[in-house]
């Protein structure tokens, strides 16, 4: 498998040429560029440059040339990550209006249409040919983008015209399933036969099948365009896509078509996935995090690009003279620096790429922020090639099969994934998110002492046997709401007792000891708190790095701690660590009894290199 490059880049919707220049001065030469023909969710143009796709087979790439040349004028050393806007321009949505050809709002319908596929494929070929001929030696990756916010999200709410119906019928035919006359009506698509929380595989089989088809349809289209681009380039090129947001979208995992991420990664058509940092838990003191399970990215040998679009205190909220957006944002320069360091440390420790998304400009202005960026770039150059294994002993286990059963219209859908990430970021020990199938790889589960089975609601006979293998080894498994109660055919409530040790619906936190492992069961995920979770992971033998309810990220070489409030904190490192170097300051510390009392600023992110063995020649202890 080829070695993938880890990008450290700048991105903005708007030209922001002075910022491009300043990034270039500190050695950040990789720039994301987005030649766009479409408008965002507020109806404003994504780009300051005119559209380049004018009609069927009619293109004016003059604006694209100006866009690239302007960036090169600001930084002659620039190299590019190119987002390809495959969404329907306004004229195409009008041409296809009778069949919902607006791919931004109705992705799964538009991509089902032969005419949309033909027109968009021809445009894709044309812009690739143009870019390769003029800038190919500077282009490091292409990112086919479509759907809502160009992130391959479907907003059609399951609606279907004749072309999508044809695709669905063919999908059923190829799987040897009964071929329906029509898609399930909304009354059935939005029915949840089990406690209005989960779809019932017996009563709701048709809607389960249909929603899984939607994700497959989106995934297959990404694969088709990625393969088309790779073939057109006819050279070594990396391809990425915004996809796989199972940790973020709440119940919208199902409707928006993001559940086939394992299929996309397995295809080999995409080299890296992209997502913004989690939206709800990105303020100072929170842990941020990814929308995609990093364990799954790693299993398939792919890369991931972390988009840092967290709003700094000086971000520009004005999309136009009359459109102003209100976002949660960091409050001052100190928070900007602590937050940016958190995102960079998270990326380095998890071996991802990273770009700084300036959206509509203004995010990065002060000299202190650019001095911080320069220091982070130095650390990136030093450590981004490192592949040290992770130190997480806690795994949040998600499952697309189970997630597709979740009530995507319920207020509490986030409790199964996103809110759990927030809680885990405050237990004082690192964690990582994995998919259930990741644990089936030889040796994959061995490093974990504590597993949260967040959406593992469906286990067929084969996966049930795999679960028994996963459970062995003395680890603790926390089941939430329902323990594997679907076998894909019907609900079997007795499975909750078999897997979690107590009947379905048992109140409070229950604990069951088995000969090979321990289970915990909590029927109501909203009752899970940081103190409860911290005690559970401690009882499981997980190493607690800090008693503060604050984020910790770590691998075998690096560790980071983030906090909103200053003061001295006692940090406890694994037994083999004898000394640490704080990388932003360069200060070295010898450990006493594996511990260090560190004076945190308000706010702060500290980033350590971990040293093992003899402390000789490491310099004086601080």
MIGURO-95800 format. One record per residue (C-alpha): residue in three letters; z, x negated, y; residue number from 1. Coordinates in steps of 0.2 Angstrom, whole numbers, plus 5000, padded with zeros to 4 digits. Example, Ala and Ser with C-alpha at 12.3 -4.5 7.8 and 13.67 -1.06 7.14 Angstrom:
% residues 2
R     r     c3     c1     c2     k
R   ALA   5039   4938   4978     1
R   SER   5036   4932   4995     2
END
This chain:
% residues 622
R     r     c3     c1     c2     k
R   UNK   5000   5000   5000     1
R   UNK   4995   4993   5017     2
R   UNK   5008   4987   5029     3
R   UNK   5009   4999   5044     4
R   UNK   5012   4993   5061     5
R   UNK   5027   4999   5071     6
R   UNK   5022   5004   5088     7
R   UNK   5032   5002   5104     8
R   UNK   5023   5012   5117     9
R   UNK   5021   5022   5133    10
R   UNK   5015   5040   5135    11
R   UNK   5012   5052   5149    12
R   UNK   5002   5068   5151    13
R   UNK   4997   5062   5168    14
R   UNK   4989   5045   5173    15
R   UNK   5005   5037   5181    16
R   UNK   4996   5021   5183    17
R   UNK   5010   5012   5193    18
R   UNK   5022   5015   5178    19
R   UNK   5009   5009   5166    20
R   UNK   5008   4993   5176    21
R   UNK   5027   4991   5176    22
R   UNK   5028   4994   5158    23
R   UNK   5014   4981   5155    24
R   UNK   5023   4968   5166    25
R   UNK   5037   4968   5153    26
R   UNK   5025   4967   5138    27
R   UNK   5024   4985   5133    28
R   UNK   5005   4986   5132    29
R   UNK   5003   5000   5119    30
R   UNK   4998   5016   5128    31
R   UNK   4996   5034   5121    32
R   UNK   4981   5043   5129    33
R   UNK   4976   5061   5128    34
R   UNK   4959   5066   5133    35
R   UNK   4961   5085   5134    36
R   UNK   4951   5101   5136    37
R   UNK   4965   5113   5135    38
R   UNK   4980   5121   5144    39
R   UNK   4998   5120   5140    40
R   UNK   5010   5135   5136    41
R   UNK   5012   5138   5155    42
R   UNK   4993   5139   5157    43
R   UNK   4992   5122   5166    44
R   UNK   4980   5109   5162    45
R   UNK   4987   5095   5151    46
R   UNK   4976   5082   5159    47
R   UNK   4973   5077   5177    48
R   UNK   4955   5073   5172    49
R   UNK   4941   5086   5170    50
R   UNK   4937   5093   5152    51
R   UNK   4924   5084   5142    52
R   UNK   4919   5097   5129    53
R   UNK   4908   5109   5139    54
R   UNK   4899   5120   5126    55
R   UNK   4893   5119   5109    56
R   UNK   4886   5101   5106    57
R   UNK   4888   5098   5125    58
R   UNK   4899   5085   5131    59
R   UNK   4903   5075   5147    60
R   UNK   4913   5059   5142    61
R   UNK   4913   5053   5160    62
R   UNK   4930   5059   5163    63
R   UNK   4936   5051   5146    64
R   UNK   4929   5034   5152    65
R   UNK   4938   5036   5169    66
R   UNK   4954   5040   5160    67
R   UNK   4953   5024   5149    68
R   UNK   4946   5013   5163    69
R   UNK   4960   5019   5175    70
R   UNK   4973   5014   5162    71
R   UNK   4965   4997   5159    72
R   UNK   4965   4994   5178    73
R   UNK   4983   4996   5178    74
R   UNK   4986   4985   5162    75
R   UNK   4971   4975   5157    76
R   UNK   4980   4971   5141    77
R   UNK   4982   4989   5136    78
R   UNK   4978   4995   5118    79
R   UNK   4978   5013   5114    80
R   UNK   4985   5027   5103    81
R   UNK   4973   5041   5105    82
R   UNK   4977   5059   5104    83
R   UNK   4962   5069   5100    84
R   UNK   4963   5087   5107    85
R   UNK   4955   5098   5094    86
R   UNK   4961   5114   5102    87
R   UNK   4949   5127   5107    88
R   UNK   4943   5125   5126    89
R   UNK   4943   5142   5135    90
R   UNK   4925   5144   5133    91
R   UNK   4927   5143   5114    92
R   UNK   4941   5155   5113    93
R   UNK   4930   5168   5122    94
R   UNK   4916   5165   5111    95
R   UNK   4927   5168   5096    96
R   UNK   4938   5181   5104    97
R   UNK   4933   5194   5091    98
R   UNK   4941   5184   5077    99
R   UNK   4956   5176   5086   100
R   UNK   4948   5159   5089   101
R   UNK   4962   5152   5101   102
R   UNK   4968   5138   5090   103
R   UNK   4983   5135   5102   104
R   UNK   4990   5153   5099   105
R   UNK   4982   5157   5082   106
R   UNK   4980   5141   5073   107
R   UNK   4979   5147   5055   108
R   UNK   4966   5160   5060   109
R   UNK   4955   5148   5070   110
R   UNK   4955   5134   5057   111
R   UNK   4949   5147   5044   112
R   UNK   4933   5151   5053   113
R   UNK   4917   5141   5048   114
R   UNK   4911   5142   5066   115
R   UNK   4927   5135   5073   116
R   UNK   4927   5121   5060   117
R   UNK   4908   5117   5063   118
R   UNK   4910   5116   5082   119
R   UNK   4926   5107   5082   120
R   UNK   4920   5095   5069   121
R   UNK   4905   5091   5079   122
R   UNK   4916   5088   5094   123
R   UNK   4927   5076   5084   124
R   UNK   4913   5066   5078   125
R   UNK   4905   5065   5096   126
R   UNK   4921   5059   5104   127
R   UNK   4925   5047   5090   128
R   UNK   4908   5039   5092   129
R   UNK   4910   5037   5111   130
R   UNK   4927   5030   5110   131
R   UNK   4923   5018   5095   132
R   UNK   4908   5011   5104   133
R   UNK   4917   5007   5121   134
R   UNK   4935   5005   5116   135
R   UNK   4936   5003   5098   136
R   UNK   4943   4985   5098   137
R   UNK   4958   4992   5108   138
R   UNK   4961   5008   5098   139
R   UNK   4975   5006   5086   140
R   UNK   4977   5024   5080   141
R   UNK   4970   5041   5081   142
R   UNK   4981   5056   5081   143
R   UNK   4971   5073   5078   144
R   UNK   4981   5086   5087   145
R   UNK   4979   5105   5087   146
R   UNK   4989   5121   5087   147
R   UNK   5003   5126   5099   148
R   UNK   5008   5111   5110   149
R   UNK   4995   5101   5100   150
R   UNK   5009   5099   5086   151
R   UNK   5000   5109   5073   152
R   UNK   5011   5124   5075   153
R   UNK   5005   5141   5071   154
R   UNK   5010   5156   5082   155
R   UNK   5000   5169   5074   156
R   UNK   5015   5177   5066   157
R   UNK   5006   5178   5050   158
R   UNK   4992   5189   5056   159
R   UNK   4975   5187   5048   160
R   UNK   4957   5192   5052   161
R   UNK   4943   5191   5039   162
R   UNK   4941   5173   5038   163
R   UNK   4959   5169   5035   164
R   UNK   4960   5183   5022   165
R   UNK   4945   5175   5013   166
R   UNK   4955   5158   5013   167
R   UNK   4970   5167   5006   168
R   UNK   4961   5176   4992   169
R   UNK   4953   5159   4987   170
R   UNK   4970   5151   4988   171
R   UNK   4976   5164   4975   172
R   UNK   4961   5162   4965   173
R   UNK   4963   5143   4963   174
R   UNK   4981   5145   4958   175
R   UNK   4977   5158   4945   176
R   UNK   4987   5171   4954   177
R   UNK   4982   5189   4957   178
R   UNK   4969   5190   4970   179
R   UNK   4975   5203   4983   180
R   UNK   4964   5215   4993   181
R   UNK   4973   5211   5009   182
R   UNK   4987   5200   5016   183
R   UNK   5005   5207   5015   184
R   UNK   5008   5218   5030   185
R   UNK   5021   5213   5043   186
R   UNK   5034   5225   5036   187
R   UNK   5034   5215   5020   188
R   UNK   5031   5198   5027   189
R   UNK   5047   5200   5037   190
R   UNK   5057   5208   5024   191
R   UNK   5072   5198   5016   192
R   UNK   5077   5206   5000   193
R   UNK   5093   5196   4997   194
R   UNK   5107   5200   5010   195
R   UNK   5094   5199   5024   196
R   UNK   5096   5181   5023   197
R   UNK   5084   5175   5009   198
R   UNK   5067   5182   5003   199
R   UNK   5070   5188   4985   200
R   UNK   5057   5180   4973   201
R   UNK   5055   5197   4964   202
R   UNK   5055   5209   4978   203
R   UNK   5047   5197   4991   204
R   UNK   5035   5187   4980   205
R   UNK   5020   5192   4989   206
R   UNK   5026   5186   5006   207
R   UNK   5033   5170   4999   208
R   UNK   5016   5166   4992   209
R   UNK   5008   5170   5008   210
R   UNK   5019   5160   5019   211
R   UNK   5017   5145   5008   212
R   UNK   4999   5147   5009   213
R   UNK   5000   5146   5028   214
R   UNK   5008   5129   5027   215
R   UNK   4995   5123   5015   216
R   UNK   4981   5129   5026   217
R   UNK   4988   5119   5041   218
R   UNK   4991   5104   5030   219
R   UNK   4974   5105   5022   220
R   UNK   4965   5105   5039   221
R   UNK   4975   5090   5045   222
R   UNK   4969   5081   5030   223
R   UNK   4951   5086   5032   224
R   UNK   4951   5080   5050   225
R   UNK   4960   5064   5046   226
R   UNK   4948   5060   5033   227
R   UNK   4933   5064   5044   228
R   UNK   4940   5052   5058   229
R   UNK   4943   5038   5046   230
R   UNK   4926   5040   5038   231
R   UNK   4918   5040   5056   232
R   UNK   4927   5025   5062   233
R   UNK   4922   5015   5046   234
R   UNK   4935   5002   5050   235
R   UNK   4954   4999   5047   236
R   UNK   4963   5012   5058   237
R   UNK   4979   5021   5057   238
R   UNK   4980   5040   5058   239
R   UNK   4995   5050   5063   240
R   UNK   5000   5069   5066   241
R   UNK   5014   5079   5073   242
R   UNK   5020   5088   5058   243
R   UNK   5034   5091   5046   244
R   UNK   5048   5098   5058   245
R   UNK   5059   5105   5044   246
R   UNK   5075   5098   5052   247
R   UNK   5072   5107   5069   248
R   UNK   5062   5123   5069   249
R   UNK   5076   5134   5062   250
R   UNK   5068   5148   5052   251
R   UNK   5051   5144   5061   252
R   UNK   5048   5131   5047   253
R   UNK   5040   5146   5038   254
R   UNK   5030   5154   5052   255
R   UNK   5024   5139   5060   256
R   UNK   5016   5131   5045   257
R   UNK   5026   5115   5044   258
R   UNK   5033   5116   5026   259
R   UNK   5019   5106   5017   260
R   UNK   5024   5089   5024   261
R   UNK   5026   5082   5006   262
R   UNK   5008   5086   5002   263
R   UNK   5002   5078   5018   264
R   UNK   5011   5062   5015   265
R   UNK   5006   5062   4997   266
R   UNK   4987   5064   5002   267
R   UNK   4986   5046   5010   268
R   UNK   4976   5053   5024   269
R   UNK   4990   5051   5037   270
R   UNK   4998   5035   5040   271
R   UNK   5012   5041   5050   272
R   UNK   5021   5057   5056   273
R   UNK   5027   5060   5074   274
R   UNK   5040   5072   5081   275
R   UNK   5050   5073   5097   276
R   UNK   5068   5069   5096   277
R   UNK   5079   5084   5091   278
R   UNK   5079   5096   5106   279
R   UNK   5096   5104   5105   280
R   UNK   5107   5089   5102   281
R   UNK   5100   5076   5113   282
R   UNK   5113   5075   5127   283
R   UNK   5124   5060   5130   284
R   UNK   5137   5059   5116   285
R   UNK   5126   5068   5104   286
R   UNK   5117   5059   5090   287
R   UNK   5099   5064   5094   288
R   UNK   5089   5062   5078   289
R   UNK   5072   5066   5069   290
R   UNK   5064   5082   5065   291
R   UNK   5057   5075   5049   292
R   UNK   5067   5069   5033   293
R   UNK   5065   5050   5034   294
R   UNK   5069   5049   5016   295
R   UNK   5053   5058   5012   296
R   UNK   5043   5047   5024   297
R   UNK   5050   5032   5015   298
R   UNK   5046   5038   4998   299
R   UNK   5028   5039   5001   300
R   UNK   5027   5023   5010   301
R   UNK   5022   5030   5027   302
R   UNK   5028   5027   5044   303
R   UNK   5035   5038   5057   304
R   UNK   5034   5038   5076   305
R   UNK   5049   5044   5086   306
R   UNK   5044   5052   5102   307
R   UNK   5058   5049   5116   308
R   UNK   5054   5064   5128   309
R   UNK   5073   5065   5133   310
R   UNK   5073   5069   5151   311
R   UNK   5081   5056   5162   312
R   UNK   5090   5061   5178   313
R   UNK   5075   5058   5189   314
R   UNK   5061   5067   5178   315
R   UNK   5048   5077   5187   316
R   UNK   5050   5095   5183   317
R   UNK   5035   5101   5194   318
R   UNK   5019   5105   5184   319
R   UNK   5011   5112   5199   320
R   UNK   5016   5118   5217   321
R   UNK   5022   5134   5210   322
R   UNK   5028   5129   5192   323
R   UNK   5044   5121   5190   324
R   UNK   5053   5119   5173   325
R   UNK   5072   5118   5170   326
R   UNK   5077   5107   5156   327
R   UNK   5093   5099   5150   328
R   UNK   5093   5081   5155   329
R   UNK   5103   5065   5157   330
R   UNK   5114   5065   5173   331
R   UNK   5112   5048   5181   332
R   UNK   5106   5030   5178   333
R   UNK   5120   5026   5167   334
R   UNK   5116   5040   5155   335
R   UNK   5098   5036   5156   336
R   UNK   5102   5018   5150   337
R   UNK   5114   5023   5136   338
R   UNK   5103   5037   5130   339
R   UNK   5087   5026   5129   340
R   UNK   5097   5012   5120   341
R   UNK   5103   5026   5108   342
R   UNK   5085   5031   5104   343
R   UNK   5079   5013   5102   344
R   UNK   5093   5008   5091   345
R   UNK   5090   5024   5080   346
R   UNK   5072   5019   5078   347
R   UNK   5075   5001   5074   348
R   UNK   5088   5005   5061   349
R   UNK   5077   5018   5053   350
R   UNK   5061   5007   5054   351
R   UNK   5051   5019   5064   352
R   UNK   5038   5017   5078   353
R   UNK   5044   5023   5096   354
R   UNK   5035   5029   5112   355
R   UNK   5043   5033   5128   356
R   UNK   5036   5050   5134   357
R   UNK   5035   5051   5153   358
R   UNK   5027   5069   5152   359
R   UNK   5023   5073   5170   360
R   UNK   5030   5057   5177   361
R   UNK   5046   5051   5186   362
R   UNK   5056   5047   5170   363
R   UNK   5057   5028   5172   364
R   UNK   5059   5023   5190   365
R   UNK   5074   5011   5194   366
R   UNK   5074   4992   5192   367
R   UNK   5090   4994   5181   368
R   UNK   5080   5005   5169   369
R   UNK   5066   4993   5168   370
R   UNK   5077   4979   5165   371
R   UNK   5084   4989   5151   372
R   UNK   5067   4992   5144   373
R   UNK   5063   4973   5145   374
R   UNK   5079   4969   5135   375
R   UNK   5074   4983   5122   376
R   UNK   5057   4976   5121   377
R   UNK   5064   4959   5117   378
R   UNK   5075   4966   5103   379
R   UNK   5060   4977   5097   380
R   UNK   5050   4961   5095   381
R   UNK   5064   4952   5086   382
R   UNK   5069   4966   5074   383
R   UNK   5055   4979   5071   384
R   UNK   5048   4969   5056   385
R   UNK   5064   4970   5047   386
R   UNK   5065   4982   5032   387
R   UNK   5084   4980   5028   388
R   UNK   5090   4995   5017   389
R   UNK   5100   5009   5025   390
R   UNK   5118   5010   5023   391
R   UNK   5120   5029   5024   392
R   UNK   5131   5035   5010   393
R   UNK   5129   5053   5016   394
R   UNK   5112   5063   5013   395
R   UNK   5107   5080   5020   396
R   UNK   5096   5087   5007   397
R   UNK   5083   5099   5012   398
R   UNK   5070   5108   5002   399
R   UNK   5053   5116   5008   400
R   UNK   5053   5128   4993   401
R   UNK   5071   5134   4997   402
R   UNK   5067   5134   5016   403
R   UNK   5052   5146   5014   404
R   UNK   5065   5159   5008   405
R   UNK   5075   5158   5024   406
R   UNK   5075   5173   5036   407
R   UNK   5065   5166   5050   408
R   UNK   5070   5180   5062   409
R   UNK   5089   5178   5060   410
R   UNK   5100   5170   5074   411
R   UNK   5109   5159   5062   412
R   UNK   5094   5150   5053   413
R   UNK   5098   5134   5062   414
R   UNK   5114   5132   5052   415
R   UNK   5105   5126   5037   416
R   UNK   5097   5111   5045   417
R   UNK   5098   5107   5063   418
R   UNK   5116   5111   5066   419
R   UNK   5121   5101   5051   420
R   UNK   5112   5086   5058   421
R   UNK   5123   5088   5074   422
R   UNK   5139   5089   5064   423
R   UNK   5135   5074   5053   424
R   UNK   5131   5064   5069   425
R   UNK   5150   5066   5073   426
R   UNK   5159   5062   5056   427
R   UNK   5160   5043   5061   428
R   UNK   5148   5037   5047   429
R   UNK   5129   5036   5046   430
R   UNK   5118   5049   5037   431
R   UNK   5100   5052   5033   432
R   UNK   5090   5067   5029   433
R   UNK   5080   5068   5013   434
R   UNK   5070   5081   5003   435
R   UNK   5076   5086   4986   436
R   UNK   5061   5078   4977   437
R   UNK   5066   5061   4985   438
R   UNK   5081   5061   4974   439
R   UNK   5070   5062   4959   440
R   UNK   5064   5044   4962   441
R   UNK   5072   5031   4950   442
R   UNK   5088   5024   4959   443
R   UNK   5086   5035   4974   444
R   UNK   5102   5044   4973   445
R   UNK   5113   5029   4968   446
R   UNK   5118   5024   4986   447
R   UNK   5124   5041   4991   448
R   UNK   5142   5047   4989   449
R   UNK   5141   5064   4998   450
R   UNK   5126   5076   4997   451
R   UNK   5125   5092   5007   452
R   UNK   5113   5104   4998   453
R   UNK   5107   5113   5014   454
R   UNK   5092   5124   5008   455
R   UNK   5091   5120   4989   456
R   UNK   5090   5139   4985   457
R   UNK   5076   5138   4972   458
R   UNK   5077   5128   4956   459
R   UNK   5065   5131   4942   460
R   UNK   5070   5125   4924   461
R   UNK   5063   5107   4927   462
R   UNK   5071   5105   4944   463
R   UNK   5088   5112   4937   464
R   UNK   5087   5098   4924   465
R   UNK   5084   5085   4938   466
R   UNK   5099   5092   4947   467
R   UNK   5110   5088   4932   468
R   UNK   5104   5070   4933   469
R   UNK   5107   5069   4952   470
R   UNK   5125   5076   4951   471
R   UNK   5131   5063   4938   472
R   UNK   5139   5047   4945   473
R   UNK   5155   5053   4953   474
R   UNK   5147   5059   4969   475
R   UNK   5152   5075   4979   476
R   UNK   5140   5089   4982   477
R   UNK   5143   5102   4996   478
R   UNK   5133   5118   4993   479
R   UNK   5130   5130   5007   480
R   UNK   5128   5149   5006   481
R   UNK   5120   5149   4989   482
R   UNK   5118   5136   4975   483
R   UNK   5100   5136   4968   484
R   UNK   5101   5155   4964   485
R   UNK   5082   5157   4963   486
R   UNK   5073   5151   4948   487
R   UNK   5056   5156   4957   488
R   UNK   5055   5172   4948   489
R   UNK   5072   5181   4951   490
R   UNK   5089   5179   4959   491
R   UNK   5102   5174   4947   492
R   UNK   5119   5175   4955   493
R   UNK   5128   5167   4940   494
R   UNK   5120   5151   4945   495
R   UNK   5131   5149   4959   496
R   UNK   5146   5147   4947   497
R   UNK   5136   5136   4936   498
R   UNK   5131   5124   4950   499
R   UNK   5145   5126   4963   500
R   UNK   5159   5131   4952   501
R   UNK   5164   5147   4960   502
R   UNK   5156   5164   4961   503
R   UNK   5143   5168   4975   504
R   UNK   5152   5173   4991   505
R   UNK   5168   5165   4987   506
R   UNK   5177   5164   5005   507
R   UNK   5183   5147   5012   508
R   UNK   5179   5130   5006   509
R   UNK   5181   5129   4987   510
R   UNK   5182   5113   4977   511
R   UNK   5178   5111   4958   512
R   UNK   5180   5095   4948   513
R   UNK   5168   5091   4934   514
R   UNK   5169   5076   4923   515
R   UNK   5154   5068   4931   516
R   UNK   5155   5074   4949   517
R   UNK   5164   5086   4962   518
R   UNK   5157   5101   4970   519
R   UNK   5162   5109   4986   520
R   UNK   5156   5127   4991   521
R   UNK   5156   5135   5008   522
R   UNK   5148   5152   5008   523
R   UNK   5147   5153   5027   524
R   UNK   5139   5137   5034   525
R   UNK   5145   5142   5052   526
R   UNK   5163   5138   5046   527
R   UNK   5159   5120   5043   528
R   UNK   5167   5109   5057   529
R   UNK   5167   5091   5061   530
R   UNK   5186   5089   5055   531
R   UNK   5182   5098   5039   532
R   UNK   5167   5088   5036   533
R   UNK   5175   5071   5040   534
R   UNK   5189   5075   5028   535
R   UNK   5176   5079   5014   536
R   UNK   5166   5063   5016   537
R   UNK   5182   5053   5017   538
R   UNK   5188   5061   5001   539
R   UNK   5171   5057   4993   540
R   UNK   5174   5038   4996   541
R   UNK   5162   5037   5011   542
R   UNK   5165   5022   5022   543
R   UNK   5171   5028   5040   544
R   UNK   5165   5016   5053   545
R   UNK   5174   5024   5068   546
R   UNK   5188   5037   5070   547
R   UNK   5180   5044   5085   548
R   UNK   5169   5059   5083   549
R   UNK   5153   5050   5088   550
R   UNK   5136   5045   5081   551
R   UNK   5134   5029   5070   552
R   UNK   5118   5022   5064   553
R   UNK   5117   5008   5052   554
R   UNK   5107   4998   5039   555
R   UNK   5111   4982   5030   556
R   UNK   5107   4971   5046   557
R   UNK   5110   4982   5061   558
R   UNK   5123   4995   5067   559
R   UNK   5124   5005   5083   560
R   UNK   5138   5016   5090   561
R   UNK   5135   5029   5104   562
R   UNK   5148   5037   5115   563
R   UNK   5150   5048   5130   564
R   UNK   5167   5041   5135   565
R   UNK   5173   5024   5138   566
R   UNK   5189   5015   5132   567
R   UNK   5194   5004   5117   568
R   UNK   5188   5010   5100   569
R   UNK   5192   5002   5083   570
R   UNK   5177   5000   5073   571
R   UNK   5178   4996   5054   572
R   UNK   5164   4987   5046   573
R   UNK   5159   4986   5027   574
R   UNK   5170   4972   5018   575
R   UNK   5156   4960   5017   576
R   UNK   5153   4959   5036   577
R   UNK   5163   4945   5044   578
R   UNK   5156   4944   5061   579
R   UNK   5145   4954   5073   580
R   UNK   5134   4951   5088   581
R   UNK   5132   4964   5101   582
R   UNK   5113   4963   5105   583
R   UNK   5112   4970   5122   584
R   UNK   5125   4958   5129   585
R   UNK   5123   4943   5116   586
R   UNK   5142   4943   5114   587
R   UNK   5148   4938   5096   588
R   UNK   5164   4944   5088   589
R   UNK   5173   4938   5073   590
R   UNK   5181   4952   5063   591
R   UNK   5199   4954   5058   592
R   UNK   5202   4964   5042   593
R   UNK   5184   4970   5044   594
R   UNK   5188   4978   5061   595
R   UNK   5185   4975   5079   596
R   UNK   5192   4984   5094   597
R   UNK   5178   4986   5106   598
R   UNK   5179   4990   5125   599
R   UNK   5166   5004   5127   600
R   UNK   5159   5009   5144   601
R   UNK   5156   5027   5150   602
R   UNK   5144   5031   5143   603
R   UNK   5138   5018   5131   604
R   UNK   5127   5013   5116   605
R   UNK   5132   4996   5108   606
R   UNK   5120   4988   5095   607
R   UNK   5126   4975   5083   608
R   UNK   5118   4963   5071   609
R   UNK   5130   4961   5056   610
R   UNK   5134   4944   5049   611
R   UNK   5140   4941   5031   612
R   UNK   5148   4926   5023   613
R   UNK   5155   4911   5032   614
R   UNK   5158   4912   5051   615
R   UNK   5154   4894   5054   616
R   UNK   5142   4890   5067   617
R   UNK   5142   4907   5074   618
R   UNK   5151   4902   5090   619
R   UNK   5168   4907   5097   620
R   UNK   5176   4924   5093   621
R   UNK   5177   4935   5108   622
END
